[in-house]
Each structure stands twice: as structure tokens, then as C-alpha cells.
Amino acid sequence: MAEFYTIHPDNPQPRTVNEVVAALKAGKIILYPTDTVYAIGCDLRVKSAIQRVRALKQMANDKPLTFLCDSLSNIADYAHVSDGAYRVIKRLIPGPYTFLLPATKAVPRLVLSPKRRTTGIRVPDAPLCLALVAALKNPIVSTSALSLIDCSRAPKDWTEDWKTDSAHLSKAELFDRMTGQVDVIVDNGRDLTYQVSSILDLTVDFPTLVRQGLGAEAAIAWGVTP
């Protein structure tokens, strides 16, 4: 049975943040809300936790995992950021974007794409996520929980709004389904959402949109190639 925490969405209580961080440091995996979807996460520095996340998601080791940072300077610790990439990231963070970047040696091999040596990094517009990263002093793995639940009734294009009603999966059902699979569940009191992040490839000369999600229009307006 997972531990359950309720936290304020805009002003996360420091005591609760510290309790969740203690769980992350202990190698536990969490279900937590981001500015897009609910995600499965763990401490980027705990190998056994990353392995558990991969097993839970049934992900092969050659499939990269995204992780959260809390600032542009924090991103630079884990990725090589060109001048062009810097300008794009600075304009768009915090926000619903995943940036594909060349990884530094600080990124664990279990997380990055082994062939391209790239990694996916987010700085979400979510006070809880930013508070967790700041308190942990490490990035947090962030991989969507949607594939772990029965979303057969969800639309194929999950970038569209999907309003919850009696015929759709509720947040309570999500928590019930996940309570035996994760160690900690964090609830910020907000409705469940199925809107994903936009993925921007910043490893190329001209930043490119490779998945259209939340914030895609703003990214294109700032010069990202659709």
C-alpha cells in the first residue's frame, strides 16, 4: 500500500515536500502530478529506483527516460546547451516542454539514449515539482503514468482536452490502480489531465518540434520548426 500525501498545488508545504524527498532518497518511486500528466518518478541518482521504474513501465534499457530540473543552470549540469538551445529554453521555461539535448557524463547511462547519447529534460511550470527538485538537490525521473492504466476510452490524440466524466477514468481510480505499484502517491487536489508535453529536439541546428503537445504554438512562435 502506497503512502499518500496531499499537497497544495501553488504553495507546497515544506514539511510534506521534505517527507516526499526523504522517500525519494530512500529509493522509493512516486506517482506525482506535473504541469501535464501524472508521472512516475524517482531520484535520478538511485540506480535501483530507476530500474524499478523501467520494470514498471516495461521499458527496455535503450529507451531514454525524461527527468526534471528546476532551472536553466541546473539543465546545464546534465546537458550540453548550445547558444541556440539556450535561447529557446530560456524563453520557454518553466513550461510544458521536454527538451532533447546532448547528455553530459552526469546523466546515468540507465536514463539516456545510448545510441545518440541524448537525454530529455523538463523544467515544469509546477511548484510541487520544482520544490521537490530543489529540496532533493537532484533531478527527478518523470515518465507518464498513462500507459500503466486502462485508457482505452481516451482519444487517440492525447494532446486534446479530455474532460473527466462518469464514463472516464477518475483520479481516484488512477490512485487505486497505482497504489500497489508505487511507494508514494502525491495529490495536489487538481483534476486529472491527459495533455502531454511538447517535445523539442535541440540537438539539431534548427530546434524542431517532434511531438505536438501543450505549448506547441508558443514554441513555434519563438522559432521552433514544426
Secondary structure by P-SEA (a helix, b strand, c coil): cbbbbbbbcccccaaaaaaaaaaaaabbbbbbbccccbbbccccccaaaaaaaaaaacccccbbbbbbbccaaaaaacccccaaaaaaaaacccccbbbbcccccccccccccccccbbbbbbcccaaaaaaaaaacbbbbbbbccccccccccccccccbbbbccccccaaaaaaaccccccbbbbcccccccbbbbbbbcccccccccccccaaaaaaaacccc
